[in-house]
């Protein structure tokens, strides 16, 4: 896979208690979301040991939670006033 450089244009806001992006949630991901100049969304998240299913594998429900949050936030790039 070829690497490419992208320009970050905006960091989306985070809340305090959200499981995915909450900066004060001790059991959450504390994920960060960035918008690019090409209208893409980048999610940075780090899993915890407690979120595995099989050893060394992220649980599918946790992966679905990250995907749900990322899709909802991607809508905000196109429709900024949309609530998720």
LINZIUR-V667725 format. One record per residue. N is the residue number from 1. D_CENTER is the distance of its C-alpha to the mean C-alpha in Angstrom with 2 decimals. Layout:
n:N d_center:D_CENTER
n:N d_center:D_CENTER
This chain:
n:1 d_center:22.04
n:2 d_center:22.62
n:3 d_center:20.45
n:4 d_center:20.02
n:5 d_center:19.31
n:6 d_center:17.08
n:7 d_center:17.56
n:8 d_center:14.84
n:9 d_center:16.19
n:10 d_center:13.98
n:11 d_center:11.36
n:12 d_center:9.97
n:13 d_center:11.25
n:14 d_center:10.07
n:15 d_center:12.42
n:16 d_center:14.54
n:17 d_center:14.36
n:18 d_center:11.20
n:19 d_center:10.50
n:20 d_center:6.71
n:21 d_center:6.92
n:22 d_center:10.70
n:23 d_center:12.45
n:24 d_center:15.55
n:25 d_center:14.53
n:26 d_center:16.29
n:27 d_center:15.08
n:28 d_center:11.33
n:29 d_center:8.55
n:30 d_center:8.65
n:31 d_center:5.18
n:32 d_center:5.87
n:33 d_center:5.45
n:34 d_center:8.76
n:35 d_center:11.20
n:36 d_center:13.96
n:37 d_center:17.61
n:38 d_center:17.58
n:39 d_center:15.28
n:40 d_center:12.35
n:41 d_center:8.65
n:42 d_center:7.17
n:43 d_center:3.87
n:44 d_center:5.85
n:45 d_center:6.16
n:46 d_center:9.75
n:47 d_center:11.40
n:48 d_center:14.58
n:49 d_center:17.94
n:50 d_center:18.21
n:51 d_center:15.53
n:52 d_center:17.68
n:53 d_center:19.96
n:54 d_center:22.46
n:55 d_center:22.86
n:56 d_center:20.20
n:57 d_center:18.12
n:58 d_center:14.84
n:59 d_center:15.87
n:60 d_center:15.26
n:61 d_center:14.48
n:62 d_center:11.60
n:63 d_center:10.32
n:64 d_center:11.04
n:65 d_center:9.18
n:66 d_center:5.76
n:67 d_center:7.38
n:68 d_center:8.77
n:69 d_center:6.11
n:70 d_center:4.94
n:71 d_center:8.76
n:72 d_center:9.67
n:73 d_center:8.14
n:74 d_center:9.74
n:75 d_center:12.89
n:76 d_center:12.98
n:77 d_center:13.81
n:78 d_center:16.81
n:79 d_center:17.76
n:80 d_center:16.92
n:81 d_center:18.93
n:82 d_center:17.30
n:83 d_center:16.17
n:84 d_center:13.47
